Amino acid sequence: EHAQRTTTHTMDLLASAYGGDFTDADALVVDQPQQATNGTRTGTLDDIEHDDEEPSRSASLPFSTSFQTSTALSISAAPPVITDAEKAQYLHDPRARVVNHNTRVGDMWAPVVGPTQPGMSAVNESSMKNCWTGHVEPSHIDDYTFQQEYQRFYTQGVTSDPSGAQVDEYGRPRLVHAASRKAWFGDEVLPGEASSGGNSPQHTGADAAEGDNKTRSSSSSSAVAGSKRKRSSKGKEAAEESGGEEAHADEQSASSKRKASKRKGQSKTKGQIAEGGQQEGDSDEEAEEDDESTGSGAAACKKSGVGKERSILHKKPLYDYQGRTFVDTPSQLRHRLGQVPDAFLPKKRVHTYAGHTKGVSQIRFFPKSAHLLLSASMDSKVKIWDVYDDRRCVRTYLGHEEYVRDISFNHDGRQFLSASMDRQVKLWDTETGQCLGNFSKGRVPICVRFNPDPEYHHEFLCGQGDHKVVQWDTRTKEVVQEYDRHLEAVNTVSFVGDKGRFVTTSSDKTIRVWEYGIPVEVKIVSEPHMHSMPSCAVHPSGKWWVGQSQDNQILVYHCRDRFRLNSKKRFRGHEVAGFAAQISFSPDGKYIISGDGTGKLFIWDWKSTRVYKTIEAHTQVCIGALWNPLQTSGIATCSWDASIKYWN
């Protein structure tokens, strides 16, 4: 049937082309029929219709009338591919920022076609995934270049465009700028500024100037609001975050309205709604704010025994895109952990931390990484600051009612202790700001230290004003041991060596060496010419222990086998009589530093005991000085002028 239809169609084409009638079989010249191989039959039109008739004479045709048909099957191994029409609909340029089509669910969940790797089982195929959606291949950027650009963006706010979509006139990738330092590192985005961070387009000079003007206007408005608040309080203490953090005018007005409504509704019973719309749930917070402003919080604390602990987070959000917080070590510092850099003398002041309203008593670097700085102040607050990025206050810990004397990190920095004159030692969670426990024996704590031994990470020592050293367990919140051999207040506690020994100094002008857990001292150092030592430190090598003597010199003791004085090594030149000036060493142990009562920072050479450099650091007594363990010349100092300065 197929052959007949083909013959009829061919005759019609010939008739229309030459105007003749080709339906007659005699008009065609045919050959003898032959049998084709491979299932193919060869012949002419006349052979198919009249197999038994004899061939006739042919008419002259301008083309050959021979044809053949095949019944063989062919298989194509090429996989299915996307056509041009589908490509325009479903594919887009990877450099494009917008997808112009809505992908169908069936296309997203369609099975994968094409050849697979030989020997690849389902288990091996699932193990190839490095993310929940599949396998992400590494980019063309190597690790060194990525870390370099990452650190450049977080320090300078600019980096090269990783996509390489746009290049400059020299063929280099264009630079991607952050919207502004405030928009990228702060907790809010200014109006008119992009909030996409590094993906935002490059700003022009006019845009940058406009952003700077907005920043200055915002800071000036907050300053005006702060001055109004001070005038309204008539000389009373400013609000908690008046220094260092930019307060918002609407929050200040809301706070003033709550206090006004509190005063108006004092005649009403507790639980009723005040006239200004304030409900019962905020009464405790209002009472706490009023106590802080009027100074009656100390009496309330004495009645209740424990203050109301809380904290304020200033750097939002708490978690980044990978779930990390400010406590985690930054990626640009991880390769430097454990290294001991060569120390050099600092040249200038690079930053001043302002936020405390009264003198700063102690500062501590975060263990190992030193990317955070913890400070305790006479304003009863403890603050933690960023050291490397934007150098702003990260969190404020509130709960003490009196002057905070000492602070101490645990081995990993996740927790820290704070000792205050309100006779309370509080254990804080560094990340969340939660108070994990209160420890008190009814005496004033002067110094606290966590045990660095991994077996006793949950225990700490507290030197008290009643000449005792108390050993606490943070898990059970109970006293484990008491060391009561001193005759006056215990000033310092420091762990030396790796055998569980610790050294204490007291106002009784003695030094006592103890074995941890044994309430009897191993050795007593007491001489008629000795003075009390309110501050001490241990050399990075662990061989030497130094104490700040009240006769304006630093004494050195050998603390390995026999605890004895090194009479040939003394550091003089500073004036520390009457002050507990902090002592610190450089990471390599080449230099020793200390503040003095005139606000100067002294730097001595450890070997020659010669004064290398003196810096006019503060206007009042320089009570604290610490050397950054990861920087060659980074030094932090604090003073009673309520400021913390960083030198490099």
C-alpha positions, 0 to 999 in steps of 0.5 A, a space after each residue: 500500500 505504501 508503494 502504491 501511494 508513492 507511485 501515485 504521488 510520483 506520477 502526479 508530480 511528473 504530470 504537473 512538471 512535463 504536462 504529459 500523462 505518466 499513468 501508462 506503465 508502457 511510458 516507463 523504462 525499467 530494469 530487470 527486478 533484483 532482490 536487495 540485501 539487508 531487507 531492501 527491495 530495488 526496482 522501478 514503478 512498473 515492477 511494483 505494479 506489474 511484476 508479471 508483465 514484460 517491460 515496454 519501451 520507454 519515454 525519454 526522461 531527464 532524470 533516473 526513475 530508479 528508487 529503493 526502500 529500506 526497512 532497517 532500524 537505526 539507534 541513536 546514542 546521543 542523549 536528549 538536549 535542550 533546544 534553542 527555544 527551551 534555552 531562551 525560556 529556562 536558561 539565563 546568563 549567570 552574571 545576570 542579577 534577575 531571573 526573568 522566568 518562573 520555573 515549573 515544579 515538574 522541571 525542577 524535580 525532573 530526573 537527571 538524564 545523561 551518562 553516569 560515572 561507571 561504578 557509581 552506586 547510590 551510596 557513593 552518589 549521595 556521599 558526593 554531596 557537600 550541601 543539602 541541595 547537591 555538590 558545590 564545586 570550588 570557585 576559581 579563587 584560591 584560599 589565599 586570595 579569598 582570605 586576603 579579599 575577605 580581610 580587605 573587605 572587613 577592614 577597608 570596606 572594599 573588595 574586588 568583584 568576585 563575579 568578574 562581570 565588570 572590569 575597568 579600563 585595564 581589565 581588572 575586576 571592579 571594586 565593590 564597596 560597602 554602603 557605609 561603615 555604619 550601614 555594614 557594621 552597625 545595627 541599622 541602615 541609614 535612609 538612602 543607603 543600600 543594605 546589601 553590603 559587599 554586593 552593592 554597586 560602587 558609590 560615587 563621591 556625591 553618594 559618599 558625601 551624602 552618607 557622611 552628612 547623614 551619619 553626622 546629622 544622626 550623631 549630632 541629633 543623638 548628642 542633642 538628645 543626650 544633652 537634653 536628658 542631662 539637663 532634665 536630670 539636673 546633674 544626676 547620672 546619665 542613662 546607661 548607654 550615654 557614652 560610646 553607643 548612639 542612643 535613639 531620640 524616640 527611645 529616650 522620649 519613650 523612657 521619659 514618658 514611662 518615668 513620668 507616668 510612673 510618677 503620676 500613677 504612684 497612688 494607684 495599687 500595683 498591677 493597675 495601669 498607669 495614666 500614661 498607658 504603662 502596664 504592670 509588666 514594665 514596673 520592674 524595669 521602671 523601678 530599676 531605672 529610677 534606682 539607678 538614677 537616684 542612687 537607691 539601688 544599693 539599698 535595694 540590693 542589700 535587702 534582696 541580697 542579689 541584684 537583677 542581672 541583665 545585659 544589653 546587646 549593642 551589635 546586632 544581629 547576634 548571629 551571622 549567616 553561618 550562625 556564628 556570634 561575636 565570641 567565635 574567632 574571626 576567620 582572619 585570625 585562625 591561622 595566627 592562633 598559637 603563633 608567638 609574634 616578635 614584639 615591637 614598641 608601639 608608635 601611636 594611639 589608634 583608638 579610644 574606647 568611650 562608654 564608661 561613665 566612671 574610672 575603669 578598674 580592670 581590662 582583660 583580652 579574650 583568651 587565645 584570639 584576643 579579638 575582644 576586650 573585657 572591661 570593668 568599671 567603677 560605674 558597676 558595669 562590665 562591657 566587652 569591646 571589639 578589638 579588630 573590626 569596628 571597635 565598638 561596644 558589643 554587650 554591656 552586663 548589668 547586675 552589680 550595684 557597686 564598684 567592680 574590682 576584678 574580672 576573669 575569663 575561663 579557659 575558652 572565654 565562653 564565661 567570665 567572673 566579675 567581683 564587686 564591692 557589693 560582696 557578690 561574685 557573678 558568673 556570666 555567659 559571654 555570648 548571651 549575657 545571662 547570669 549563670 550564678 551568684 557566689 558570696 560569703 558575705 565578704 568583699 571579693 578583691 580578686 578572682 581567677 579561674 583554674 587553668 587546669 583542664 581537670 578543674 575548669 569549673 572551679 575558681 579562687 576568690 581572694 577576699 577582704 577577710 584574709 581568706 582565699 575561697 575555692 568555689 565550684 561553679 557546678 554546685 555553687 558550693 565552697 570546696 576549700 578555704 585558704 585562711 593563712 593570711 593575716 589581712 586582705 588578699 590582693 592577688 591570686 595567680 597560677 604558676 607552673 603546671 603542677 597545680 601551684 598558685 601564689 597569693 599576695 596580701 596586705 600583710 606584706 607576705 607572699 605565700 605559695 600553695 598547692 591546689 586543694 591543700 589549705 596549708 602553704 608550701 612556702 612563705 616569703 616575708 622580709 622586713 623590707 618587703 612592701 605589699 604587692 597589689 598586682 602581679 603577672 607571670 612571664 610567658 616562659 613560666 619561669 618568672 613571677 613578678 610583683 608590683 611592689 608599693 615602693 615604686 619597683 617591680 620585683 622578680 621571683 623564680 617560680 619553677 622549683 624554688 620560689 626565690 627572689 632575683 635580686 639582680 633584676 628590678 624595674 624602676 622609674 615609675 610611681 605606683 605607691 598607693 595604686 594597683 597598677 597592672 603588669 603585662 608582658 609582650 608575647 615573646 617575653 622581651 618587654 614588660 609594661 606597667 602604668 603609673 600614678 601620673 598616667 604614663 605607660 612604661 615599657 622596659 627591656 626584660 634582659 637589661 631592665 632599661 626603660 625603652 619608652 615612656 608614653 603619656 597615655 592618660 590624664 589620670 592614673 593608668 591603672 591597667 596595661 595589657 599586651 595583645 598576644 597576637 599583635 606585635 605592638 598592640 597594647 591596651 591601657 585603661 585609666 580612672 579617666 573612664 577611657 580605654 586606649 589602644 596603641 599600635 
